[in-house]
Amino acid sequence: MKHFTCTQTGETYPLTQTRWHSDQGALLDIAFHGSFDPDLVKTRPANMWRYREAIPIDSGADVVSFSEGMTPLIDLPWGGRSVQVKLDYLFPSGSYKDRGASVLMSHAKSLGVTQVVQDSSGNAGTAVAAYAAAAGIEAHIYIPASTSPAKQIQLAAYGAHIHAVPGTREQTADAALEAAASTFYASHVWNPFFYQGTKTFAYELCEQLGWQAPDTVILPAGNGTLILGAAIGFREMIDMGVIRHFPKLIGIQAANCAPLLRPFEQGSDHLAPYSGQPTYAEGIAIAAPKRGDQMIREIRNSGGTILAVEEAHIKEALIELCGLGQFVEPTSAAVLAGVSQYLQKHAAPDEHIATVLTGHGLKASQKIQKMLGLDR
Ligand SMILES: *Cc1c(COP(=O)(O)O)cnc(C)c1O
C-alpha cells in the first residue's frame, strides 16, 4: 500500500498522478512503509539505492542515479571533543540535495514527464538540473536574481533553462508556482518524493554505525528537506526493528532568519509571520518554510530543540572547518556553529552526536573569499 495523503484532511491520492498538492491546496505526504533487509543491503554497491525496496519507485528502469550516496562518516575534532560528520557535500552536484533529486526525478521519469519546473535559492535547483539532464528531461529553474554566480553557471552548464526573478525568495516561489500550473513541479519543498530520497541520510548513518542510531543528530533547518527526510528514515528503521531508539533531532537556524525559534520556545506548532535579515547561511535563509509546522513537531517529539547561530559564529566555524581541510558552504558552517552551541549548553559528556556537512565550498568561493578576508 502506498499513496499520497493530504496533511490537512488525510484524503488519499494514487502515487501515479503528477500532483504535488491536495485538492485543498495543502501539502502532501506519502503513506508508505519503506523496509529493507540489512543482510541483502550489505551485498550491494555503496550508494543510496542499496535500500532499493524502501524507495517507492517501482521499476528499476526508471531509476535516475549516478551511484550517489553512502557518503563518508568521519570523526571530526570539534569543541574539544569528537563529533561524527557525514560528508554530504561530496555528491555529484555538490550538495546532499542529490538524495532528493535522484528519487524525485526517477518518479518524474516513471510518469513519462518531459519537462519540470523547480524553484530554489541554489542547490535544490542544481541537483534537479543535474538529474534532469541525466534523465533527458527539460528543467526550468526559477532562482532569485541574487543567486551566486557559481550556482547560476552550474545550472546553465547542465542545460537548464534559468528564470532569474528579481526580489525575494518568496517571489521566486510564486513565479515557479505560476509555471507549475501547467508543468510537473519538481519542488523539493512541496513534492514528498524528495523526502523519500533524503531519508537515505538516516539509513546510511545507522548502517555506518553498525545499525544503531546516535543519541543526537544535528541538522540544518531551512525548508526541512533533510531533517524531515531523516525523521522518516529513523521512524522506518524503528518499525523494521533495525534500530531501537529515535535520536534527538536538533535543528539549526541562522539567528538572522529563525522563524521556528519563537514558536518552538512558546510550545506552538504554528509559525507566525516572520521577516528575516540577510545571513551568510543562504541555504537556510527561509523566512516562511512551508513545512515549518512539521519540522517543529518532529523536533519536539524527538526530545530535541532548535538553536539559532549568530553570523560571527558562522564565520568562526567556517574558518575552523577550512583549517581542518573541509571546504564547505557557509550554510554548512552554520550547522557546525550550532554543534558548538549544543556542546557548550546542552550535551552530556558521553553523548554520541552526529551531524552533516551539506554543501561544497566551491559553490560559494567568492562569498568565502570575502568572509575570510582573502580578497584584501
Ligand atoms: C538546502 C540546504 C540546506 C538545508 O536545507 P533544508 O531544506 O532545511 O534541509 C543546508 N545546506 C545546504 C548547502 C543546502 O543546500
The ligand as an ORCA input file, in Angstrom:
! r2SCAN-3c Opt
* xyz 0 1
  C      19.229     23.081      1.219
  C      20.444     23.215      2.046
  C      20.428     23.155      3.448
  C      19.269     22.982      4.338
  O      18.016     22.873      3.840
  P      16.841     22.028      4.416
  O      15.810     22.094      3.391
  O      16.410     22.619      5.701
  O      17.315     20.631      4.644
  C      21.635     23.209      4.117
  N      22.799     23.334      3.462
  C      22.853     23.391      2.136
  C      24.191     23.539      1.487
  C      21.692     23.330      1.379
  O      21.770     23.361      0.048
*
